[in-house]
Amino acid sequence: MLNGRRILLIIGGGIAAYKALELIREIRRAGGSVTPVITRGGAQFVTPLSAAALAEAKAYTDLFDLTDEAEMGHIRLSRSADLVVVCPASADLLAKMAAGLADDLATTLLLATDKPVLAAPAMNVRMWEHAATVANIAILKGRGITIIEPDVGAMACGETGPGRLAEVPRLMEAITAALGAGVLQGRHILVTAGPTHEPIDPVRYIANRSSGKQGFALAGALAALGARVTLVAGPVALTTPPGVVRVDVETAQQMAAAVAAALPADAAVMVAAVADWRTEAAPAKIKKDGNGPPALALHENPDILASLAKGPMRPRLVVGFAAETSDVIAHAQAKLARKGCDLIVANDVSGDVMGGDRNLVHLVSAAGVETLPEAPKSAIAHALAARIAGLLNG
């Protein structure tokens, strides 16, 4: 996705600097090249040798290195890349960027560059929420610098909250978007998310548990890669991701109709937890009459995933989701064969995954099983979006 693209990576101070090494590896895997620049603070956590070894390029540290200035010079270095990435961006480095200081190689490069700049902040939650940092972020955004908002989670200092460096998949998606790669430009992707509610009467319904968070995050990640995304959403209280066309439904039959209406599509990603059964809804609230619970005649709902995967307007790529409570991989493999889709994203929901902000998923296909480590659902979404882009683009 980044073939031939050159990234100047400024590694700031902070324990999160170790993720910059993983980022170098992922940029290289995507076909890009990396020139590392390490600040004095960053060098306390990662060495120039480790960054240079992963980048297969020299790592720069000193503004007043006579050899470097003779061979390249900081002005040329600042403009030789397609994108400047600051990762991690400490509170101190952000403040210097906002003030226009140039007291070391990194800040001099940032002041001299004429290329797009992307910054990924990482710091203690109190520092992130401090009025000075809030003001600095506003200044930088006003100058056109892209800020990758930090994740919420536990930090090395022992506190929890916003300030944790974004996971590498989200950093990669932001880099791709900043470079205008648009790897899914011109593609139409259909996503379903959330539960369906099957009415019993005007106040009661049958449903599967689902917050819709993973599906909405995935729709947003796909749109950020340039796709035209149609999101068919069950009843959830979530904000529509930027660039996504949302169609709200309530029942499985309504979702099936909305999915059919959204075709054709290049890919369909069926994240929704569709209720398997429905009943004929009573016109008024069912009252207790002392004779026990009412007898509900259940009818099977349409199998949206199987119908799509085996239908005449089948998208090129069909991805299903499997929420399991036991034998996760075995059940996902059976579902893959039974439904006729290309990929199953399976997870164990016996804990607090439903409604939570983190996930651990297994990608099950005919080629085998790949496990994505537990991460925020936003990071899982970006990783899945990258896989989908790769499958669509061969």
VEXTI-732578 format. One record per residue (C-alpha): residue in one letter; x negated, y, z negated. Coordinates in steps of 0.25 Angstrom, whole numbers, padded with zeros to 4 digits, always signed. Layout:
# VEXTI-732578
aXYZ;...
END
This chain:
# VEXTI-732578
m+0000+0000+0000;l-0012+0009-0002;n-0021+0005+0010;g-0031+0015+0012;r-0026+0025+0001;r-0037+0031-0008;i-0034+0034-0022;l-0043+0042-0031;l-0040+0037-0045;i-0043+0046-0057;i-0043+0037-0070;g-0040+0046-0082;g-0043+0042-0097;g-0034+0033-0105;i-0032+0019-0108;a-0023+0018-0096;a-0035+0020-0087;y-0037+0005-0086;k-0024+0004-0077;a-0032+0013-0067;l-0041+0001-0064;e-0029-0008-0061;l-0023+0004-0052;i-0036+0004-0044;r-0035-0011-0042;e-0020-0009-0037;i-0024+0002-0028;r-0034-0006-0022;r-0025-0018-0020;a-0015-0009-0013;g-0026-0005-0003;g-0030+0009-0009;s-0044+0014-0013;v-0047+0020-0026;t-0058+0030-0031;p-0058+0030-0046;v-0061+0043-0054;i-0062+0041-0069;t-0061+0052-0079;r-0070+0052-0091;g-0058+0047-0100;g-0055+0036-0090;a-0069+0031-0090;q-0066+0028-0105;f-0056+0017-0101;v-0061+0012-0087;t-0075+0012-0081;p-0079+0018-0067;l-0085+0005-0064;s-0071-0003-0066;a-0064+0008-0058;a-0074+0007-0047;a-0074-0008-0046;l-0059-0009-0044;a-0059+0003-0035;e-0072-0002-0027;a-0075+0013-0027;k-0083+0022-0035;a-0077+0028-0048;y-0079+0043-0050;t-0081+0049-0064;d-0090+0061-0064;l-0087+0075-0057;f-0102+0079-0057;d-0107+0066-0052;l-0118+0071-0041;t-0117+0059-0033;d-0102+0059-0032;e-0101+0073-0029;a-0112+0072-0018;e-0105+0060-0012;m-0091+0064-0013;g-0088+0075-0022;h-0075+0077-0031;i-0068+0085-0020;r-0069+0075-0010;l-0066+0064-0020;s-0053+0071-0024;r-0048+0071-0009;s-0053+0058-0004;a-0041+0050-0010;d-0027+0049-0005;l-0022+0050-0020;v-0027+0054-0033;v-0022+0045-0045;v-0025+0049-0059;c-0023+0036-0068;p-0022+0037-0079;a-0019+0052-0081;s-0022+0056-0095;a-0015+0068-0102;d-0029+0075-0101;l-0031+0072-0086;l-0016+0077-0083;a-0019+0089-0091;k-0032+0092-0083;m-0024+0089-0070;a-0013+0099-0074;a-0023+0110-0078;g-0032+0108-0065;l-0044+0105-0073;a-0056+0099-0066;d-0066+0095-0077;d-0070+0081-0072;l-0070+0073-0059;a-0055+0068-0061;t-0049+0082-0063;t-0058+0088-0052;l-0053+0078-0042;l-0039+0080-0046;l-0040+0095-0045;a-0047+0094-0031;t-0039+0083-0025;d-0029+0086-0014;k-0023+0072-0014;p-0010+0068-0022;v-0012+0065-0036;l-0005+0054-0045;a-0007+0054-0060;a-0003+0043-0069;p-0003+0048-0084;a-0006+0039-0096;m-0007+0044-0110;n-0001+0043-0124;v+0014+0046-0124;r+0013+0059-0133;m+0003+0064-0123;w+0012+0061-0111;e+0024+0068-0118;h+0016+0080-0122;a+0020+0093-0117;a+0006+0096-0111;t+0006+0083-0103;v+0021+0085-0098;a+0017+0099-0093;n+0004+0093-0086;i+0012+0082-0079;a+0022+0093-0074;i+0011+0101-0069;l+0005+0090-0061;k+0018+0085-0056;g+0020+0099-0051;r+0007+0099-0043;g+0012+0086-0036;i+0004+0076-0044;t+0011+0063-0046;i+0013+0058-0060;i+0015+0043-0063;e+0023+0044-0076;p+0018+0035-0087;d+0025+0022-0091;v+0031+0021-0105;g+0025+0010-0114;a+0015+0007-0124;m+0001+0014-0124;a-0013+0011-0129;c-0011+0022-0140;g+0000+0013-0146;e+0011+0023-0142;t+0023+0020-0132;g+0029+0029-0122;p+0027+0036-0109;g+0012+0038-0106;r+0008+0024-0102;l+0001+0024-0088;a+0010+0019-0077;e+0008+0004-0073;v-0001+0002-0061;p+0011-0003-0051;r+0017+0011-0054;l+0004+0018-0052;m+0003+0011-0038;e+0017+0014-0034;a+0014+0029-0037;i+0001+0029-0029;t+0008+0022-0017;a+0019+0033-0018;a+0009+0044-0020;l+0001+0040-0007;g+0014+0040+0000;a+0012+0025+0004;g+0027+0023+0004;v+0025+0008+0005;l+0040+0005+0006;q+0043+0017+0015;g+0054+0014+0024;r+0059+0001+0016;h+0073+0000+0010;i+0073-0008-0003;l+0085-0012-0011;v+0084-0013-0026;t+0095-0018-0036;a+0094-0015-0050;g+0102-0016-0063;p+0113-0025-0068;t+0127-0027-0062;h+0139-0026-0070;e+0151-0035-0067;p+0164-0030-0074;i+0172-0039-0083;d+0182-0028-0086;p+0180-0012-0085;v+0171-0012-0098;r+0164-0026-0097;y+0154-0032-0087;i+0145-0043-0084;a+0130-0039-0082;n+0116-0043-0082;r+0106-0035-0090;s+0098-0025-0082;s+0093-0011-0084;g+0089-0009-0070;k+0076-0003-0074;q+0067-0012-0065;g+0076-0011-0053;f+0076+0004-0054;a+0061+0005-0056;l+0059-0004-0044;a+0068+0004-0035;g+0060+0017-0039;a+0047+0010-0036;l+0051+0005-0022;a+0056+0019-0019;a+0043+0025-0023;l+0036+0016-0013;g+0045+0022-0002;a+0056+0013-0001;r+0071+0017+0001;v+0077+0010-0011;t+0092+0007-0013;l+0094+0003-0028;v+0107-0004-0031;a+0109-0002-0046;g+0118-0009-0056;p+0123-0001-0067;v+0111+0005-0074;a+0108+0018-0080;l+0095+0021-0073;t+0090+0033-0064;t+0089+0030-0049;p+0074+0030-0045;p+0069+0041-0036;g+0071+0038-0021;v+0081+0026-0024;v+0095+0025-0018;r+0104+0019-0029;v+0117+0012-0028;d+0124+0009-0041;v+0133-0004-0042;e+0139-0011-0054;t+0142-0025-0050;a+0135-0036-0042;q+0145-0036-0031;q+0142-0021-0030;m+0127-0023-0030;a+0128-0033-0019;a+0136-0024-0010;a+0126-0012-0013;v+0114-0021-0010;a+0121-0026+0003;a+0124-0011+0007;a+0109-0007+0005;l+0104-0017+0015;p+0096-0018+0023;a+0083-0017+0014;d+0069-0020+0016;a+0069-0026+0002;a+0079-0029-0009;v+0075-0030-0024;m+0086-0035-0032;v+0083-0031-0047;a+0097-0030-0052;a+0102-0040-0062;v+0115-0044-0055;a+0126-0050-0063;d+0128-0065-0059;w+0143-0065-0061;r+0155-0056-0061;t+0170-0057-0066;e+0183-0051-0061;a+0184-0038-0069;a+0196-0036-0077;p+0203-0023-0074;a+0204-0019-0089;k+0196-0021-0101;i+0197-0036-0106;k+0203-0036-0120;k+0201-0046-0131;d+0214-0054-0133;g+0210-0064-0143;n+0209-0075-0133;g+0194-0075-0132;p+0185-0069-0121;p+0191-0068-0107;a+0187-0078-0096;l+0178-0072-0085;a+0178-0078-0072;l+0164-0076-0067;h+0160-0074-0052;e+0146-0075-0046;n+0141-0061-0041;p+0134-0060-0028;d+0119-0064-0027;i+0114-0051-0022;l+0099-0056-0021;a+0102-0069-0014;s+0112-0063-0005;l+0102-0052-0001;a+0090-0062+0000;k+0098-0071+0009;g+0107-0061+0017;p+0106-0056+0031;m+0101-0043+0027;r+0090-0048+0018;p+0079-0038+0015;r+0065-0042+0018;l+0061-0043+0003;v+0071-0047-0007;v+0067-0046-0022;g+0075-0052-0033;f+0074-0051-0048;a+0075-0062-0059;a+0078-0059-0073;e+0075-0072-0081;t+0074-0076-0095;s+0067-0089-0093;d+0058-0096-0083;v+0057-0083-0076;i+0048-0087-0064;a+0055-0100-0061;h+0069-0093-0061;a+0063-0082-0052;q+0057-0093-0042;a+0071-0100-0042;k+0078-0086-0039;l+0068-0083-0028;a+0072-0095-0020;r+0086-0095-0024;k+0089-0080-0020;g+0080-0080-0007;c+0072-0067-0011;d+0057-0064-0009;l+0053-0060-0023;i+0059-0062-0037;v+0055-0052-0048;a+0057-0060-0061;n+0057-0056-0076;d+0060-0062-0089;v+0071-0054-0096;s+0072-0061-0109;g+0065-0050-0116;d+0068-0035-0115;v+0065-0033-0100;m+0080-0029-0097;g+0081-0015-0100;g+0067-0013-0104;d+0056-0005-0096;r+0046-0017-0094;n+0046-0029-0086;l+0038-0041-0082;v+0041-0048-0069;h+0037-0060-0060;l+0037-0059-0045;v+0042-0072-0039;s+0041-0075-0025;a+0037-0086-0015;a+0023-0082-0017;g+0023-0085-0032;v+0024-0077-0045;e+0018-0064-0049;t+0020-0057-0062;l+0020-0043-0065;p+0015-0039-0079;e+0025-0033-0089;a+0026-0018-0086;p+0036-0007-0086;k+0047-0009-0076;s+0042+0003-0068;a+0029-0004-0066;i+0036-0017-0062;a+0044-0009-0052;h+0032-0003-0045;a+0025-0016-0045;l+0037-0023-0038;a+0038-0011-0028;a+0024-0013-0024;r+0027-0028-0022;i+0039-0026-0014;a+0032-0016-0005;g+0021-0026-0003;l+0031-0037+0001;l+0038-0027+0010;n+0026-0022+0017;g+0019-0036+0018;
END
